[in-house]
């Protein structure tokens, strides 16, 4: 299914995430939790109160709170994980 998304306005991002989650659930996609972490950032912003914020899709491995991650040479620590309903998570 194709979903129109605007990088400038952010329009369609919620629909894209909903479509990805539904597709993954219907096809029973699972990542290997023991593998090295590999994820794709699909959206990122800088929140004045929370700092850098990213929406990611974990392709394999496990993403945990307080874990250091590297993306294109920048290293950052995961401070908080939230699901699509903003419920706090310990790991994904």
N, C-alpha and C positions, 0 to 999 in steps of 0.2 A: 504494500500500500504506500502511495506517495503522500507526503505531508508537506505543504508549503510552509517555509520558515523564513523570517526576515532577520538577518544579523543586525540590521540597523535599529529596528523597533522592538525586536524580541517576539514579534507576533508569530504564533504557531509553535513556539517552544513547548508549551504545556501539552498541546495536541501531539507533538512528536514524542515526548516522554511517555504519554499515555499509550500511544501506538506501540512503542518499543516494549513497554511493560506487558501489554496485552499479547503481543507476538511471542515474547519470551515465555510467558505463562502457558499459552496455547501449545507451543512447540516443546515445552519442558526443557528449555535451554538451561544448562548448569555450567558454572565455571569450576575448574579444578582448584579447590581451596588450598591444596598443598603446593601448588606451582608458584613460581615467582610472580609477583604482582605485575599485571599488565592491564592498563585501563586507558580509556579515551576521554579527554575533556571535551564536552560538547558545548559548554557555556561557562564563562568566568567573569567575575566582577570584583570590584573592590568596595566592600561595605565599610562605611566610616566607623562603625562600632565593632564589627567582627573581623575586619581585615579582608584578605583575599578569600573569595568564595568561589567554588567551582562545582559544576554539575558533571559527574563522570559516569561512565559505564564501565564496570569491571568486567574484563574479558576473561581473565584467569587470575588465580591467587586470591588472597584475602586482604582487604583494606581495613586497618584498625586505627582507633583513636590513639594518639601519641606516636604514631608511626611516622618516620621520616620518608618522604617521597621526593623523587627527582623528575623534573620535566624540562627538557631542553636546557639543561645546565643549571636550572634554578632548583635549590633544595628547600623544602618546606615541611613543617610538621603538621600532621592532621590534628586539629584541635577539637573538632566536633563532626559527627556524622549524623545526617538526618535522612529519613526516607522521604518518599514523595508526598507524605502527609505531614512532614516536619516533625515526626516522632523521632526522638534521639535513639541512636543505635551505638553499640559497642564495636561491632565489626560488620563488614559486608563481604 
